Amino acid sequence: MENLNIALLLMMVGMATVFSILLIVIYLGKAMIALVNKYAPEETAAAKKEGAAPIPANIMAAISAAVAVVTHDKGKVTKVEKLR
C-alpha cells in the first residue's frame, strides 16, 4: 500500500509541475506578443497603384461565359481583380 501512495504522490507532483510550466509558457507567450505589438507594430503595405489596367473585354467575356456555364446562368460577375 505504501508503494501506491508514493506512486500517486509522484503522479500528482508531476502533473502539477507540467501544469505550472504550461501556464508559464502561455503567459510568457502572451506577454511577448503584447511587447512586440507595442514596440514593433506591423509594417504597412506599400501604396497600391491607383488606376490599375482594366481587364480587356475579350477576357472579361470569357470569364463571364465560364461563370454562366458553371452556374447554369444563375451567377453574375460583379468584380474581377488580379491577385499578386
C-alpha positions in Angstrom: 0.0 0.0 0.0 2.9 2.3 0.7 4.1 1.9 -3.0 0.7 3.0 -4.2 0.8 6.2 -2.0 4.2 7.0 -3.3 3.1 6.4 -6.9 0.0 8.7 -6.5 2.1 11.4 -4.8 4.7 11.3 -7.6 1.9 11.4 -10.2 0.4 14.5 -8.6 3.7 16.3 -8.3 4.5 15.5 -12.0 1.1 16.7 -13.1 1.3 19.9 -11.1 4.8 20.6 -12.5 3.6 20.1 -16.1 0.6 22.3 -15.4 2.7 25.1 -13.9 5.2 25.0 -16.7 2.4 25.2 -19.3 0.9 28.2 -17.5 4.3 29.9 -17.5 4.7 29.3 -21.3 1.2 30.6 -22.0 1.6 33.8 -20.0 5.2 34.5 -21.3 3.9 34.0 -24.8 1.1 36.5 -24.3 3.5 39.0 -22.7 5.9 38.6 -25.7 3.1 39.1 -28.2 2.0 42.3 -26.3 5.5 43.7 -26.2 6.2 43.0 -29.9 2.9 44.6 -30.9 3.6 47.6 -28.7 7.2 48.3 -29.7 7.3 46.9 -33.3 4.0 47.5 -34.9 3.1 45.7 -38.2 4.6 47.4 -41.2 2.1 49.0 -43.5 1.8 47.6 -47.0 3.3 49.6 -49.9 1.0 52.1 -51.5 -1.4 50.5 -54.0 -1.2 51.6 -57.6 -4.1 53.8 -58.5 -5.8 53.1 -61.7 -4.7 49.6 -62.4 -5.0 48.4 -66.0 -8.6 47.4 -66.8 -9.4 43.8 -67.8 -9.6 43.5 -71.6 -13.1 43.0 -73.0 -12.4 39.6 -74.5 -11.0 38.2 -71.2 -14.0 39.6 -69.3 -16.3 38.0 -71.8 -14.6 34.6 -71.4 -14.8 34.9 -67.6 -18.5 35.8 -67.7 -19.2 32.9 -70.1 -17.3 30.4 -67.9 -19.3 31.6 -64.8 -22.6 31.3 -66.8 -21.7 27.7 -67.8 -20.7 26.6 -64.3 -23.6 28.3 -62.5 -26.2 27.5 -65.2 -26.8 31.2 -65.9 -27.6 31.9 -62.2 -24.2 33.5 -61.4 -23.1 37.1 -62.2 -19.6 38.5 -62.4 -19.5 41.8 -60.4 -15.8 42.3 -59.9 -12.6 40.9 -61.3 -9.2 41.7 -59.6 -5.7 40.5 -60.3 -4.1 38.8 -57.3 -0.5 39.3 -56.5 
